[in-house]
């Protein structure tokens, strides 16, 4: 059998990407950061609403921020 049939498609892809390892790593890191930044606004809005509704009982309220800023 040939070498390519023993490693399978994933092995072939990884072997092909070897010279581009740095670029693939950076692209993966940027993709993860992009997803975190996509999820940040809803999380921040949720935390702000939580402060208004629950006050001192909210998660952020337990950290010391108990009132919305003016």
N, C-alpha and C positions, 0 to 999 in steps of 0.2 A: 504494500500500500504506500501511497505517497505521504509525505510529511504533512500536507495540508489537511488530509482527511483524518489524521490522528488528533490534531489539535482542535478541530472544529472551527466554526465561524468566529467565536469570541477570541480564541487564540490567534487566529489570523488577523483580526482587527487590532488586538494589542500589539502584535508584532509589527503591523503596518504603522501604528501610531508611535512607536518607540522614538523616532527622531523628533516627534512633535509633543513629547511628554510635558515639557514646560508650558506650552500653549494650552494643552488640554487641562492641565492642572489649574492654570489661571482662569480658563473659561469656566471650570467647575466652581471655583471659589466665587467668581463674579456672579454666577447663576444663583448660588446659595445666598449671597448678599442681596441680590435683586429680589428674591422671594421674601427675605426678612423685611426689606424696605416696603414691599407690597403689603405685608401683613401689619406693619407698624401703625398706620393711620387708624384702622378699625380698633386696634388694641388700645391706642391712646384715647380715642373717643369713648370707648367702653369704660376706661378708667375714670375719665372725666365725669361721665354720667353716674358712675358708681359713687364718686365723691359727693355729687349733688344729692343723690337719693339716700345713701346710707350715712354720709358724714363720717363720724369717728369710727363707725363700725366697718367701713370699707377697707379693702386691702391696702390702698394707698393711705387711707386715714390712719392706719396702724403704724405707718412709717412717719407720721407727723404732719401730713398735709390734710387738714380737716375741712377747709373751706375753699371754694373756688376763688381764684384771684380776680380782682377787678380790672 
